[in-house]
Amino acid sequence: MKNLENLIIQARRATENEDVDEVNGIGIKDAEFIQYFNDAQYRLQSLITQQHPRVFLSENIQTCDGSETYSLPADAFINNRVDTVEYTTGGDDSYYILGETSLKNRNGGSGVSPQFYIRSTGKIYLIGKPSSGKVRITYIKKLDELVNNSDIPGLPSFAERYLLSFVEWKILKRDSSIDSTEALQELSALEGEIINSYKHINEDVSSIPEINQWDDWSYQ
């Protein structure tokens, strides 16, 4: 896949926005294109994760020290997307899965092996506050934010077409005098193709916050 700088050049050509003078405020700045490419990547990862939540999994292991709260990695998708939480007092082959519970069950003693955890924004609570052992958090890792000259990470090469189409649609939609309906239809078709490419992954659908409608959607 091309790096972001080359994709911006291609998007400018496709939308006839090659004339730009950022100093004098002429044309669409690179920063706006970069934002749109990040919007596209975020949306595509959201859609893939909705159907195939195990595609972007990563692990984080922390030592328990009697604390109740353990931070999620900074790259956790939407800052709270957890797949499983496991605990062990032994080796890597002795982890067992903790059940997820709600805040109303938060009080569970201290210094005991946990059976449950509570998920919150940017962190989890271990019920039991274990004073030893390790907790292994398997979470959905968000793709790195795109910056100029960076390569497009984490997505299959054919997703390049989708990222370009999304940016072209956003540019067309930016100009209210241009009908972007056809571009939107192409995007919907591409989304289906890309999501179907992961259908070999057998996993239950995981619930995530509802994706906003196209007219209201923006990068968060």
PAVOVO-804885 format. One record per residue (C-alpha): residue number from 1; residue in one letter; x, y, z. Coordinates in nm, 4 decimals. Each point is the difference from the previous one (the first is absolute). Example, Ala and Ser with C-alpha at 12.3 -4.5 7.8 and 13.67 -1.06 7.14 Angstrom:
% residues 2
{1,"A",{1.2300,-0.4500,0.7800}}
{2,"S",{0.1370,0.3440,-0.0660}}
This chain:
% residues 220
{1,"M",{0.0000,0.0000,0.0000}}
{2,"K",{0.1181,0.3537,-0.0762}}
{3,"N",{0.0969,0.2394,0.2739}}
{4,"L",{-0.2345,0.2795,0.0997}}
{5,"E",{0.1792,0.2719,-0.1944}}
{6,"N",{-0.0492,-0.1890,-0.3267}}
{7,"L",{-0.3648,-0.0699,0.0805}}
{8,"I",{-0.0595,0.3713,0.0618}}
{9,"I",{0.1490,0.0790,-0.3414}}
{10,"Q",{-0.2270,-0.2601,-0.1599}}
{11,"A",{-0.3060,0.1348,0.1840}}
{12,"R",{0.0805,0.3550,-0.1102}}
{13,"R",{0.0160,-0.1105,-0.3629}}
{14,"A",{-0.3243,-0.1949,0.0234}}
{15,"T",{-0.1865,0.2957,0.1498}}
{16,"E",{0.1724,0.2689,-0.2091}}
{17,"N",{0.1548,0.1638,0.3050}}
{18,"E",{0.3639,0.0113,-0.1073}}
{19,"D",{0.0296,0.3780,0.0303}}
{20,"V",{0.0853,0.0833,0.3588}}
{21,"D",{0.1865,0.2803,0.1745}}
{22,"E",{-0.0185,-0.0594,0.3734}}
{23,"V",{0.1805,0.3263,0.0806}}
{24,"N",{-0.2600,0.2119,-0.1807}}
{25,"G",{-0.2971,-0.2200,0.0845}}
{26,"I",{-0.0622,-0.1219,-0.3525}}
{27,"G",{-0.1418,-0.3488,-0.0520}}
{28,"I",{-0.0490,-0.2863,0.2457}}
{29,"K",{0.2849,-0.0457,0.2453}}
{30,"D",{0.1772,-0.3336,0.0486}}
{31,"A",{-0.1210,-0.0011,0.3622}}
{32,"E",{-0.3593,-0.0300,-0.1176}}
{33,"F",{0.0848,-0.2920,-0.2264}}
{34,"I",{0.1872,-0.1690,0.2867}}
{35,"Q",{-0.3053,0.0405,0.2240}}
{36,"Y",{-0.2216,-0.1606,-0.2641}}
{37,"F",{0.2393,-0.2936,-0.0408}}
{38,"N",{-0.0064,-0.0500,0.3774}}
{39,"D",{-0.3790,0.0211,-0.0071}}
{40,"A",{-0.0034,-0.2727,-0.2647}}
{41,"Q",{0.2370,-0.2254,0.1918}}
{42,"Y",{-0.1945,0.0428,0.3243}}
{43,"R",{-0.3310,-0.0787,-0.1665}}
{44,"L",{0.1364,-0.3034,-0.1816}}
{45,"Q",{0.1529,-0.1438,0.3171}}
{46,"S",{-0.3304,0.0574,0.1802}}
{47,"L",{-0.1920,-0.1914,-0.2655}}
{48,"I",{0.2481,-0.2881,-0.0127}}
{49,"T",{0.0052,-0.0224,0.3800}}
{50,"Q",{-0.3793,-0.0094,0.0150}}
{51,"Q",{-0.0071,-0.3177,-0.2080}}
{52,"H",{0.3403,-0.1512,0.0817}}
{53,"P",{0.1141,0.1240,0.3427}}
{54,"R",{0.3080,-0.2251,0.0137}}
{55,"V",{0.1738,0.1534,-0.3023}}
{56,"F",{0.1836,0.2703,0.1952}}
{57,"L",{0.0632,-0.1769,0.3312}}
{58,"S",{0.3079,0.0702,0.2100}}
{59,"E",{0.1089,-0.0997,0.3534}}
{60,"N",{0.1143,0.1923,0.3049}}
{61,"I",{0.1306,-0.1656,0.3192}}
{62,"Q",{0.0238,0.1811,0.3341}}
{63,"T",{0.1186,-0.1125,0.3432}}
{64,"C",{-0.2620,0.0131,0.2754}}
{65,"D",{0.1016,0.1903,0.3132}}
{66,"G",{-0.3199,0.0291,0.2012}}
{67,"S",{-0.1399,0.2790,-0.2140}}
{68,"E",{-0.3573,-0.0044,-0.1173}}
{69,"T",{0.0576,0.1961,-0.3209}}
{70,"Y",{0.2155,-0.0974,-0.3005}}
{71,"S",{0.0386,0.2293,-0.2990}}
{72,"L",{-0.0873,-0.1066,-0.3513}}
{73,"P",{0.2756,0.0592,-0.2554}}
{74,"A",{-0.0092,0.3440,-0.1580}}
{75,"D",{-0.0640,-0.1589,-0.3408}}
{76,"A",{-0.3199,-0.1806,0.1060}}
{77,"F",{-0.2700,0.0622,-0.2606}}
{78,"I",{-0.2573,0.2565,0.1222}}
{79,"N",{0.1961,-0.0151,0.3267}}
{80,"N",{-0.2075,-0.2913,0.1346}}
{81,"R",{-0.0121,-0.2869,-0.2512}}
{82,"V",{0.0936,-0.3072,0.2029}}
{83,"D",{-0.0312,-0.3545,-0.1320}}
{84,"T",{0.1005,-0.2052,0.3052}}
{85,"V",{0.1632,0.0507,0.3399}}
{86,"E",{0.1935,-0.2905,0.1579}}
{87,"Y",{0.1815,-0.0510,0.3291}}
{88,"T",{0.2695,-0.2349,0.1245}}
{89,"T",{0.2200,-0.0540,0.3020}}
{90,"G",{0.2194,-0.2418,-0.1921}}
{91,"G",{0.1424,-0.0334,-0.3495}}
{92,"D",{-0.1365,0.0947,-0.3393}}
{93,"D",{-0.1886,-0.3294,-0.0292}}
{94,"S",{-0.2047,0.0582,0.3147}}
{95,"Y",{-0.1987,0.3108,-0.0894}}
{96,"Y",{-0.3742,-0.0232,0.0504}}
{97,"I",{-0.2642,0.2292,-0.1488}}
{98,"L",{-0.1774,0.2509,0.2201}}
{99,"G",{-0.3656,0.0781,-0.0432}}
{100,"E",{-0.1130,0.3553,-0.0657}}
{101,"T",{-0.2321,0.1597,0.2530}}
{102,"S",{-0.1427,0.3450,0.0778}}
{103,"L",{0.0895,0.2751,0.2444}}
{104,"K",{-0.2690,-0.1104,0.2446}}
{105,"N",{0.2223,-0.3032,0.0742}}
{106,"R",{0.3139,0.2058,0.0501}}
{107,"N",{0.0571,-0.0862,0.3669}}
{108,"G",{0.1617,-0.3421,0.0149}}
{109,"G",{0.2527,-0.0013,0.2805}}
{110,"S",{0.3734,0.0301,-0.0459}}
{111,"G",{0.3014,-0.2251,-0.0361}}
{112,"V",{-0.2021,-0.2800,-0.1599}}
{113,"S",{0.0147,-0.1584,-0.3436}}
{114,"P",{-0.2512,0.1768,-0.2248}}
{115,"Q",{-0.2849,-0.1644,-0.1856}}
{116,"F",{-0.1432,0.3139,-0.1582}}
{117,"Y",{0.1040,0.3340,-0.1444}}
{118,"I",{-0.1759,0.3245,-0.0848}}
{119,"R",{0.0774,0.1836,-0.3222}}
{120,"S",{0.0092,0.3778,-0.0026}}
{121,"T",{0.1408,0.2726,-0.2218}}
{122,"G",{0.3756,-0.0450,-0.0157}}
{123,"K",{0.0148,-0.2573,0.2814}}
{124,"I",{-0.1335,-0.3142,0.1615}}
{125,"Y",{-0.0774,-0.0789,0.3643}}
{126,"L",{0.1006,-0.3385,0.1397}}
{127,"I",{-0.2537,-0.1251,0.2530}}
{128,"G",{0.2070,-0.1348,0.2894}}
{129,"K",{0.3008,0.2327,-0.0253}}
{130,"P",{0.2556,-0.2844,-0.0305}}
{131,"S",{0.3331,0.0741,0.1655}}
{132,"S",{0.1973,-0.2314,-0.2281}}
{133,"G",{-0.0228,-0.1711,-0.3367}}
{134,"K",{-0.0466,0.1470,-0.3456}}
{135,"V",{-0.2925,0.1281,-0.2042}}
{136,"R",{-0.0033,-0.0444,-0.3777}}
{137,"I",{-0.2235,0.2363,-0.1954}}
{138,"T",{-0.0825,-0.0895,-0.3582}}
{139,"Y",{-0.1335,0.3090,-0.1711}}
{140,"I",{-0.0771,0.1439,-0.3410}}
{141,"K",{0.2912,0.2161,-0.1082}}
{142,"K",{-0.0783,0.3113,-0.1982}}
{143,"L",{0.1977,0.0705,-0.3136}}
{144,"D",{0.2679,0.2662,0.0218}}
{145,"E",{-0.1132,0.3474,-0.0943}}
{146,"L",{0.1203,0.0997,-0.3450}}
{147,"V",{0.2436,0.2849,-0.0413}}
{148,"N",{0.1600,0.1375,-0.3142}}
{149,"N",{0.2608,-0.2332,-0.1568}}
{150,"S",{-0.1151,-0.2948,0.2125}}
{151,"D",{-0.0835,-0.3376,-0.1464}}
{152,"I",{-0.3556,-0.1270,0.0336}}
{153,"P",{0.0270,-0.2627,0.2780}}
{154,"G",{-0.2120,-0.2920,0.1046}}
{155,"L",{-0.2417,-0.0229,-0.2925}}
{156,"P",{0.0174,-0.2228,-0.3098}}
{157,"S",{0.1398,0.1640,-0.3113}}
{158,"F",{-0.3376,-0.0028,-0.1762}}
{159,"A",{-0.1335,0.2355,0.2699}}
{160,"E",{0.1947,0.2762,-0.1774}}
{161,"R",{-0.2844,0.0293,-0.2492}}
{162,"Y",{-0.2467,0.0484,0.2833}}
{163,"L",{0.2091,0.2688,0.1728}}
{164,"L",{0.0316,0.1916,-0.3265}}
{165,"S",{-0.3704,-0.0351,-0.0790}}
{166,"F",{-0.0954,0.1214,0.3463}}
{167,"V",{0.2217,0.3088,-0.0297}}
{168,"E",{-0.1310,0.0750,-0.3489}}
{169,"W",{-0.3566,-0.0300,0.1327}}
{170,"K",{0.0775,0.2402,0.2862}}
{171,"I",{0.1469,0.2537,-0.2440}}
{172,"L",{-0.3002,-0.0296,-0.2296}}
{173,"K",{-0.2376,0.0302,0.2938}}
{174,"R",{0.1917,0.3087,0.1135}}
{175,"D",{-0.1241,0.1707,-0.3170}}
{176,"S",{-0.3785,-0.0029,0.0364}}
{177,"S",{-0.0430,0.0676,-0.3721}}
{178,"I",{0.1342,-0.3448,-0.0910}}
{179,"D",{-0.2115,-0.3151,0.0257}}
{180,"S",{0.1953,-0.2523,0.2097}}
{181,"T",{-0.2627,-0.2763,-0.0116}}
{182,"E",{0.1953,-0.2188,-0.2406}}
{183,"A",{0.3151,0.0297,0.2104}}
{184,"L",{-0.1958,-0.0993,0.3106}}
{185,"Q",{-0.1367,-0.3080,-0.1752}}
{186,"E",{0.3517,-0.1028,-0.1008}}
{187,"L",{0.1147,0.0377,0.3611}}
{188,"S",{-0.2791,-0.2221,0.1286}}
{189,"A",{0.0903,-0.2682,-0.2531}}
{190,"L",{0.3682,0.0165,0.0916}}
{191,"E",{-0.0826,-0.0312,0.3701}}
{192,"G",{-0.1906,-0.3202,-0.0681}}
{193,"E",{0.2851,-0.1451,-0.2060}}
{194,"I",{0.2628,0.0759,0.2634}}
{195,"I",{-0.2066,-0.1326,0.2910}}
{196,"N",{-0.0795,-0.3175,-0.1934}}
{197,"S",{0.3714,-0.0542,-0.0560}}
{198,"Y",{0.0254,-0.0819,0.3726}}
{199,"K",{-0.2858,-0.2526,-0.0012}}
{200,"H",{0.2421,-0.2899,0.0574}}
{201,"I",{0.0292,0.1246,0.3576}}
{202,"N",{-0.2579,-0.1873,0.2085}}
{203,"E",{-0.0941,0.2204,0.2911}}
{204,"D",{-0.3163,0.1279,0.1605}}
{205,"V",{-0.0947,0.3544,-0.0935}}
{206,"S",{0.1015,0.2361,0.2791}}
{207,"S",{-0.2177,0.3002,0.0759}}
{208,"I",{0.1579,0.3416,-0.0460}}
{209,"P",{-0.1448,0.3518,0.0025}}
{210,"E",{-0.2258,0.0509,-0.3004}}
{211,"I",{0.1706,0.1532,-0.3013}}
{212,"N",{-0.1591,0.3350,-0.0780}}
{213,"Q",{-0.1698,0.0622,-0.3307}}
{214,"W",{0.2203,0.1284,-0.2808}}
{215,"D",{-0.1300,0.3568,0.0133}}
{216,"D",{0.0735,0.0308,0.3710}}
{217,"W",{0.3142,-0.2117,0.0311}}
{218,"S",{0.3311,0.1568,0.0930}}
{219,"Y",{0.3307,-0.1196,0.1408}}
{220,"Q",{0.0096,-0.0187,0.3783}}
